[in-house]
Amino acid sequence: KPLVDAYSDYIPPDLDDRAEVLGDFPTAAALKDLERDRVRYVVVHLDPFQGQMRADLDERLAAFAPVLRELYRDPHTVLLEIVAYAKD
């Protein structure tokens, strides 16, 4: 399966081009970008999100709950399944 983000020492060649739009996931623009590759699962590492950044992330996750199914959560990670793609 294609990998959108980096893992270990593998970095997809188009990551830099996509990083800005994907960095604010979930947004309509990020989901539109992920739809291109028919991405089904998203792992969000929560540790970098502190204070207001975490509150903003939680608000976006709640807003996009109709299209994102939470499959797993622990204090450091959330695994989401994209069940539909957001429309503009």
Secondary structure, DSSP 8 states (H G I E B T S, - for coil): ---SS-BTTB--TTHHHHHHHHTT-SSHHHHHHHHHTT--EEEEE-TT--HHHHHHHHHHHHHTTTTEEEEEE-SSEEEEEE-S----
